[in-house]
Amino acid sequence: MNFSAIREQFLAGGLVMWPLLLCSILSVTLASERAIFWIRIYRRQKQVAHDVLRLYQLNNMVSVIDKLKQNVDLPIARIFLSTLQLEEATPEEFILALETEGKIEIPLLKRFNHIFDTIVALAPLLGLQGTVFGLMTTFASINIGNLAATNKSGLTAGISEDLIATSAGLLVGIITLTFSSIYRGLYQREVGRIEEYAGQLELLYRRHYRTAQKEYELTQRP
């Protein structure tokens, strides 16, 4: 199908095709941004988290901080960096800091989800509105008293507007719902991974804290 045919189909769908076009452009644009975001997360974050935990287990804090600063564009790096920069934190304060930083990152992980949900709900309704406009055009073209005098072109235009608008609304809704479902699944999986990495860091911190406490107690003995 060439551009002129697509243009004719688009115009035949009526006024609701313009907001549907806007919804589709918005959906594809935001989905592309999220795709780039999640590709970056899945390519690097797992390895960065493992490297940081390994270095922290060796008590190499200088390398840990450097590694986190080099990957500060990743959520897990920002969470770890802000938490590890606390000075002389108790285990309870450390856990609270981890939880707080994790909550700060959650809105960034589920960014645009509410816009996807809005488009999913709105697009079929716009298609339904196009159906109503098409039916109005169809009925306005029918001459009940004299069917031979019925406006055939108006009747055809009404049916076309009805079918095209409905189809376009469903198509935009289905595509956006697919994007939304994929990114919601990635978000839920990533939250689970962050909780796993945070739990491992917490355990290591508790071990280091206990070791430091024992060493301090030994130095205080007469």
N, C-alpha and C positions, 0 to 999 in steps of 0.2 A: 504494500500500500504506500503510494507516494505522499508527499507533503500536502498537496492540494486536496487529496481525498481525505486525509486526516483532518485538515482544516474544515472541510465541508461537514464531516461527521461531528466535529467539535461544535461548530456553529449550529448544527441541527439539534444539538442537545439543549439549547436554550440558555437562559441567563445563569442557571445554577452551575453550568460548566466552568464559569470563571472562578467562583469560590472553591470548586472541586480541584481546579488546576492549581490554585494557591495552596490548598491542602496537600496535594501530591508533591509539589515542589518543596514545601516545608518538610514533609515527611522524609523525602529522599535526602535532603540536605542534612537534617539532623541525624538520620540513620548513617550517613557517610561519616559524620563527625564521631559518632559512637563507635563505628567500625574501626576507625583509626585509633581511638582511645583504647579499645579492648585488645586490638592487635599488639599495641605497645605493652599493655599489661601482661599479656600471656607470653610474649617473647622474652621479657626480661625479669618480671617480678619474682618468679619462683627461684631463679638462680641467685638474684640479689639477696633474697631472704635467707637462702641456705648459706651463702657466703658470709653474711653478717652474723648469723647465729654461730657459725663455725669460728669466726674470728673472736666473737664475744666469749665463746666457751674457752678460748685460749687466753682470755683476759687482755687481748690486744685492742685497747680502746681507741688508740690513735688511728689504727687501720679501720676500725668499725665506723668511726665518725667520718673519716675520709670517704669510705665506700658509700655511706648514706648520703653525704653531700653531693657525690657524683651522680647519684640517682634520685635526686630530690623531686623529680617529676613523677615518681611512682608513689602511690598512696602508702604502701607499707614502709617505704623509706621515710616519708614525712612523719608517720606515726612513731616509728622507732627513734628517729632523730630527736623529736621533741621530748620524748619520754626519757631517753638516755642522757639528755643534757640537764636533767634535774640533779641538783647537788645534794648528796647525803640523804636521799629519799629512803624512807622505810618501805618494806614490801607492800604495805597497805597503800601508801602514797604512790608507789610505782604502779600498782594495779589500777588505781583510780586515774592516773595519768594516761595509761594505755587505753582504758575504756573511753575517756574523754576525747582523746585524739581520734579513736576509732569512730566515734559518733560524728566528729567533724568531717570525716572523709565520706561518710555514708551518702550525704546529699550529692556529692560529686560522682559517686558510683551510679546512682539512680537518676542522674541528670536527664532531663527531657522526657522522663517516663509519663509525667502528667500531660505533656503535650501530645504524645503518642495516643494516650487514652482518650484525649479530647477529640482527636482526628478520627479515631476508630468509632466513636459515638456519633460524631457530627457528619461524616461523609455519607453513611446510608440515609440519614435524615435529609440531607441535601438532595440525594437521589430521589427520595420519596417526594420531596417538594417539586422536583422536576417532573415527576409522574403526575402530580396534581396539575401543574401548568399544562402538561401535554394533554391531559383529559379535558381541561377547560377549552383548549384550542380545538380538540376533536369535537366536543359537543357544540361549540359555537359554529362549527362548519356544517353541522347536520341540519338540514331543513326537513322537519318532521312532516310538514304538509305536502312537500313536493321533493321526494328523494332524488328525482332526476336533476333538480336544481341545486343539489348539495355541492358545496365547495370541495371538490376532490383534492385540490392542492392543500387546502387548510386541513383537511382530514388526514392526509398523508403526513403533513408536517407535525400534527399533534401526536400521531402514533410514533413518529421518529423521535420526537422530543421525549416522549414517555419512556421508550425503551432505552435510548442512549443515556439519558440522565440516570435512570435506575442502574444500568450496567456500570456506568462510570463511578457512581457512588459506592456500589458494592466492591468494585475493583480497588478503589483507593482504600476503603476500609479493610479489605482482606490483606492487602500488601502491608499496610501500617500495622495491623494486628500481628502479622508475622514478625516484623521488626521488633515490635514491643515484647512479644513472647521470648524471642531470642535474647534480647538484652536484659530482660527481667531474670531469665535463667542464669545468664552470666553474672549478674549482680548478686544473686543469691549464692552462687558458687564462690564468688570472690569474698563475700562476707565470711563464709565458712573458712576459707583459707586464711584470711586475716586473723580470725579468732584462733586458728591452729598455730600460726606463727607467733602471735602474741602470747599464747599459752606456753610455747617453748621458751620464749624470751623471759617470761615470768619465772619459770622454773630455774633457768640459769641465773637470773638475778638473785633469787632466794638462796641458791648455793653460794654465790659470791658473797652475799650479805652475811650468811652464817659463818663463812670462812673468815671474813673481815672481823666479825664480832669475836670469834675465838682468838684470832691473832691479837686483837686489842686487849682482851682479857689476860692473855699471857704476858703482854708487856706491862700490865698493871700489877702483876704479882710481885711481892717483895723478894 
